[in-house]
Amino acid sequence: MDIGTQHWYTPRNTRKKARKTSNYGQRVNIQARPTFSAVPQISCLPHCLTVQKTAISPQLTPAVHVVAGVLFHRERPTAMANILSLTSHVVHGHVGGQASGPAWQAMGHEGWHLPTVLFSNHPGHGGYRGGPVAVGLQNQLLDGLMARDFLAGCGALHTGYLGQAGSVDVALRAMDGIEGL
């Protein structure tokens, strides 16, 4: 991709309408940049409580990477990644695993979601119920993946809102179990 190429960044179902509007769907300049390195990347996304950390194997780079609302596009690789995601889960809404999962599937990646918290809705909207998933249960779920050697087929680890300090240890164990990270 050439640096400075212009692309439309709008949802598919509103693309034609957006091209006719003045504010929504404006062309944005996209700057090419690498999306992998030996050190996991950290990108702060506009989520009130979350720092997104993405570690991806060089041979399984994502086709699209969004950082702070700007779309970075790379040529689609032939091999797609299985992505283990340790992040929040909400019953109503599209944050955490509900936001990242469909985006990865649209790019051809497979998302494996290990919830760190379970909430009824996004805490920013108020009136939510639920809380952190017990660290013991998170470890059991990870142990189940490791026992079946599923992590050998995993090409990436994504951590979102962890909710408690013990979830960091689960994420580090997962990172140790994924080859190449």
Legacy VTK file of the C-alpha trace (Angstrom):
# vtk DataFile Version 3.0
C-alpha trace
ASCII
DATASET POLYDATA
POINTS 181 float
0.000 0.000 0.000
1.256 3.469 -0.798
1.633 5.936 2.042
-1.073 8.564 1.913
-3.613 6.467 0.020
-7.160 7.630 0.691
-9.854 5.171 1.754
-13.453 5.399 2.914
-13.971 4.357 6.514
-17.711 3.811 6.871
-19.960 0.857 7.635
-20.950 -1.112 4.541
-24.675 -0.469 4.808
-24.202 3.330 4.916
-21.365 3.675 2.406
-23.430 5.103 -0.495
-25.322 7.477 1.759
-22.122 8.579 3.516
-20.472 9.658 0.277
-23.228 12.217 -0.185
-22.978 13.679 3.321
-20.544 16.333 4.406
-19.457 15.157 7.880
-19.894 11.387 8.007
-17.784 9.185 5.790
-15.201 11.778 4.853
-12.059 10.556 3.163
-9.189 10.044 5.572
-5.498 9.800 4.805
-4.171 6.399 5.800
-0.518 6.093 6.723
1.078 2.677 6.261
2.895 1.379 9.310
4.031 -2.052 10.453
1.556 -3.893 12.690
3.970 -6.323 14.273
7.248 -6.354 16.136
9.154 -8.524 18.578
7.584 -6.488 21.382
3.786 -6.576 21.744
2.139 -3.370 20.594
0.048 -1.254 22.898
-2.635 1.002 21.533
-5.007 3.101 23.613
-8.452 2.977 22.071
-11.349 5.244 23.022
-12.815 2.882 25.634
-13.334 4.448 29.026
-11.515 1.786 31.049
-9.440 -0.203 28.581
-5.920 -0.298 27.258
-5.831 -2.625 24.260
-2.676 -4.729 23.954
-2.232 -6.735 20.795
0.565 -9.215 20.190
0.521 -10.814 16.750
2.960 -13.181 15.071
4.741 -11.558 12.082
3.524 -14.243 9.672
-0.103 -13.763 10.747
-0.524 -9.985 10.659
-4.027 -8.578 10.610
-5.505 -7.202 7.427
-6.812 -4.109 9.218
-5.651 -2.530 12.477
-7.605 0.313 14.106
-5.756 2.644 16.479
-7.613 5.547 18.104
-10.246 5.625 15.379
-7.815 5.685 12.435
-7.862 2.797 9.993
-4.548 1.212 9.012
-4.783 -1.148 6.066
-2.362 -3.883 5.061
-2.548 -6.372 2.247
-4.489 -9.446 3.374
-2.093 -12.305 4.167
-2.759 -15.826 2.958
-2.762 -17.270 6.492
-5.326 -15.938 8.939
-4.830 -15.893 12.693
-6.624 -17.603 15.518
-6.772 -14.854 18.146
-7.125 -15.570 21.860
-8.927 -12.596 23.374
-8.978 -11.905 27.108
-11.425 -9.054 27.453
-14.803 -7.997 28.803
-18.126 -9.508 27.831
-21.428 -7.637 28.003
-24.904 -9.077 27.526
-26.214 -5.926 25.819
-24.027 -3.771 23.629
-20.963 -3.975 21.464
-17.791 -3.508 23.496
-15.015 -5.895 24.428
-15.393 -9.277 22.772
-18.616 -8.221 21.038
-16.760 -5.415 19.261
-13.525 -7.180 18.350
-14.961 -10.589 17.423
-17.126 -9.545 14.447
-14.342 -7.310 13.119
-11.865 -10.194 13.197
-14.360 -12.536 11.538
-14.935 -10.006 8.769
-11.178 -10.071 8.140
-11.113 -13.874 8.149
-9.618 -14.321 11.616
-11.068 -16.593 14.289
-11.591 -15.100 17.760
-11.443 -17.257 20.884
-12.981 -15.246 23.718
-12.016 -15.801 27.348
-14.097 -13.321 29.382
-12.430 -11.368 32.170
-15.614 -9.646 33.349
-19.307 -10.244 32.709
-21.528 -7.172 32.734
-25.172 -6.675 31.799
-24.213 -3.606 29.741
-21.343 -1.146 29.311
-20.548 0.423 32.722
-20.413 3.858 31.112
-24.174 3.695 30.524
-24.904 3.187 34.229
-27.175 0.693 35.937
-25.005 -2.280 35.030
-24.831 -5.546 36.965
-22.214 -8.279 37.044
-18.537 -8.269 37.812
-15.168 -9.896 37.286
-14.913 -13.553 36.297
-13.076 -15.432 39.058
-9.376 -15.807 38.297
-9.653 -19.521 39.122
-12.274 -19.959 36.404
-10.176 -17.993 33.906
-7.226 -20.286 34.705
-9.424 -23.374 34.278
-10.556 -22.185 30.849
-6.965 -21.474 29.819
-5.846 -24.860 31.198
-8.525 -26.517 29.063
-7.147 -24.831 25.948
-3.601 -25.808 26.889
-4.543 -29.429 27.674
-5.918 -29.866 24.149
-2.900 -28.008 22.679
-5.188 -25.413 21.084
-2.696 -22.624 21.782
-0.285 -24.225 19.293
-2.704 -23.077 16.584
-3.101 -19.600 18.045
-1.322 -16.778 16.248
-2.244 -13.803 18.411
-3.189 -12.668 21.890
-5.483 -9.708 22.499
-6.079 -8.298 25.959
-8.706 -5.710 26.662
-10.344 -4.738 29.947
-9.025 -7.213 32.523
-11.064 -6.022 35.503
-8.727 -7.323 38.212
-5.020 -7.792 38.856
-5.197 -11.604 38.740
-6.270 -11.492 35.095
-2.837 -10.099 34.208
-1.278 -13.397 35.348
-3.745 -15.314 33.171
-2.774 -13.148 30.194
0.935 -13.731 30.856
0.361 -17.504 31.072
-1.526 -17.363 27.785
1.295 -15.387 26.185
3.822 -17.976 27.373
1.673 -20.746 25.877
1.466 -19.176 22.411
4.517 -19.916 20.290
6.180 -16.917 18.726
4.922 -14.318 21.215
LINES 1 182
181 0 1 2 3 4 5 6 7 8 9 10 11 12 13 14 15 16 17 18 19 20 21 22 23 24 25 26 27 28 29 30 31 32 33 34 35 36 37 38 39 40 41 42 43 44 45 46 47 48 49 50 51 52 53 54 55 56 57 58 59 60 61 62 63 64 65 66 67 68 69 70 71 72 73 74 75 76 77 78 79 80 81 82 83 84 85 86 87 88 89 90 91 92 93 94 95 96 97 98 99 100 101 102 103 104 105 106 107 108 109 110 111 112 113 114 115 116 117 118 119 120 121 122 123 124 125 126 127 128 129 130 131 132 133 134 135 136 137 138 139 140 141 142 143 144 145 146 147 148 149 150 151 152 153 154 155 156 157 158 159 160 161 162 163 164 165 166 167 168 169 170 171 172 173 174 175 176 177 178 179 180
